[in-house]
Amino acid sequence: MADSETAKPFTIDIPSDKLDFLRQKLELATFPDAILTNEDDWSHGPPLPTMRRLVEYWRNGFDWKAAEARLNLIPQYIVPIDIDGFGTFRVHYLHVNKGAKSAIPLLMIHGWPGSFFEFTKVLGALANGDGEEPKFEVIIPSLIGYGFSDGANQPGFSCFKQAEMCYKLMLKLGFSEYVVQGGDWGMIITHILANTYYPKHVKAVHTNNSDKCEPPFFFENPIYWLQNQLRGPFTAIEKAGIERTQRFMSEGYGYNLMHKHRPQTIGYSIADSPVGLLGWILDKLRDWTDNYPWTDDEILTWVSIYWFSTPGPTASLRLYYESRRAPQEQRRKGFAWASCPMGISHFPMDINVSPVVWARPMGNFVFERVHKSGGHFAAWENPDLLVGDLKDMFKKSGPVYGVVQGRDGY
């Protein structure tokens, strides 16, 4: 596909030979031994009984074609996007409420181990407005290396290149002004977009997590340092959040180090073994959420999207390696304090749960909300809360009402 080509409708259609191959892989699975514990003990990772049960259901019960049919009810497209220095990539994206008059163009960006799938619960509510609340036109790309977008095999394809892809996608779809929402890598890419394309194109952004896990430093952010000093003792909720963050950094951060330093090493395992891929992702789905009652179908749809992804599951890991090695000047500008109007939603069981004031050095926050429940995958775990926050931020009495010219959501 040449970059000059326009978007074409896309239908997910995994061929039967790939489904048969997956079943063969699952049938031949060799499970490790395990410490003799019960199914509720996740201290070593996903318990063996849980994994055996899920693998058996994946092989003999889970209906991918039914999941595929549900996903195909959502309008999807594929479009070529040219990335400077890397050539042309086919980018898969969802587009809901396409062309809706006055709807606010909203770009939503996933992370790892998420995908476009995690946003499917919020689409209906975001697309609808009853005259009392705004409606959105929602665009959700699969990042390069994820889902049904192409992968990048050249070194250097970092989060800054993902931001370039998002910017060029929106331009190609005819949006010169829009707002952005993201979590995980989506939060980082959102921040880069805010620092790079505000105010001409990006008009406001919202994230559902922060990259700040330390208090503000005096010489870097004297105003926020003073706010932190004057705020008084931590609340019980803030103490619990700091403790959760510290536990994550000491016990749960190993995946990040592997992805940053040796993505190919773990890549062999998750590319060859669907059981390995399931264990690697399931560990995060359970640990990064707030006792969310995952169903087997949800888990296996989530993981199957990685298994059947266009570039394969290993491609998604390289984003960590390449982003860590992005030029220092690029990193400094991309992660600097953003003057773009920003909103943030804090969820108590996220992986980084810092006090609100610690996040403020990220940028010009005009909307902040602290929730009593929820974790890392806000759009999936707590879709009503995330939708409510976005609508409150952009409604007529909200802090960024009317930021997109001619499209206020009403």
Secondary structure, 3 states (H helix, E strand, C coil): CCCCCCCEECCCCCCHHHHHHHHHHHHCCCCCCCCCCCCCCCCCCCCHHHHHHHHHHHHHCCCHHHHHHHHCCCCEEEEEEEECCCEEEEEEEEEECCCCCCCEEEEEECCCCCCHHHHCCCHHHHHCCCCCCCCEEEEEECCCCCCCCCCCCCCCCCHHHHHHHHHHHHHHCCCCCEEEEECCHHHHHHHHHHHHHCCCCEEEEEECCCCCCCCCCCCCCHHHHHHHHHCCCCCHHHHHHHHHHHHHHHHHCHHHHHHHHCHHHHHHHHHHCHHHHHHHHHHHHHHCCCCCCCCHHHHHHHHHHHHCCCCCHHHHHHHHHHHHCCCHHHHHHHCCCEEEEEEEEECCECCCCCCHHHHHHHEEEEEEEECCCCECCHHHHCHHHHHHHHHHHHCCCCCCCCCCCCCCCC
